[in-house]
Amino acid sequence: MSKLKLFAILVLSMATSAQAHNRWILPTHFSVSGEEQVWIMADVTASNETFNVDKPMGSDRFSIIKPNGERARPSSSFRGHRKSVVDINLVEDGTYKMFLDSDVSYWTSYEIKGKGGTQWLRNTSKANRDAKLPKGAKNVNTLASKSQVMTFVTLNAPTENYRLTKQGLELKPITHPSDIAQNEKAQLQFVFDGLPQKGVEVEIIKDGARYRNNLDALKLTSDQKGQISFTLPEAGRYLLIAEFKKSQKNNPLADEMGGQVFFTFEAVLN
Amino acid sequence: MIKKWLFLLVVQFFVVSKAQSSEIELSINLAKQTGEYHNPYVAVWIENDEGKSVRTLVLWREGAKWLKDIRTWWRKVGRRDSALVDAITSATRPAGDYRLNFKASDDQGKRLENGNYTLKIEVVRENGGRAIIKKKFSLNGQAQTYTLKATPETNIATFSIKE
């Protein structure tokens, strides 16, 4: 890869990530025990400071897949000025997948004389961009982006509740999320449109970013099998951010398809 | 021929009965604490050399809600086996000395094979500290005694295999 191309990719990735904050679902508990039903709550926020909240978001799109595969919604929710909060009742044993339902969003970028840098149009696909782009726009590119903001919560015995949509970038645990533990090797897999995806860029950021000078993000790239493996020396809560883009040949709506995964988990104390 | 069989039977009987007499003794002291004090939750278990639990010896606990706080034992053992949890459950105990004896058998009551194991003791107090003690040992037909270092939750403990 030429230096120029690498630079271009870096600029593009900075430009796209500048549009959106990190997002996460942070449950009060990742693993609970009980003989009867258990209540947990979760924060939903867009923020760039793991895990200090910043903006409310998405409690209306908060979805739960129960251990038996049924979809459910939170029992209630509250949208404050800094975060949204949901209440969730866990009744049956097993692992609950929790995520924000998201549609594909289209972003068109271009450059134009007189304005420095890359310009962006929201909700603009290849199908409707011609009407919106100014005359003389250059280097026009449309990105279809889909993100998955997710976590897993387990009541008593864990189950492998990993159902995939096979659309865009998705995370498939190999190590069960409730078995990620301090000083133990954990493995995860990334798939794109349902197939193992090499080259997914991953960052893992520990809780408490406000109280240290360096972000100390663990940076990884998925291998041939779409897998990453890591061993966390400290127990605690972590945010995993994964990104991947793929050019599209016969897509009438986009030149590139991109995906982001925001996965919240804990490394259990050993 | 019959004599040889009888001899084998006697030898086998001897070996089996000897093996079955193998015992584990644990002397533990739950440390006195100052200030607010809740009896600790305690789990003691034995893992084989693959890190898989073969026997839970002790589970002193409160309601099911608190089981998750015995973090390591809950993750590796308790949450996957509610029948085991029910079978071995016992109430929490206050600070003090405890001497506990067990047969060296697995959760199903089968004699533990010779080999390498790790004894794990996890002690957790609500609104207090947590300690985990790990001690590798081998079952090899020899009597042995180990001293387990003190932690903020436990004073020096001893762990013996009696053949």
Interface residues (C-beta under 8 A of the other chain):
Chain A: H29 S31 V32 S33 G34 E35 V38 T154 N156 A157 P158 S178 D179 A181 V268 L269 N270
Chain B: G63 A64 K65 W66 L67 K68 R71 T72 W74 R75 G78 R79 R80 S82 R130 I132
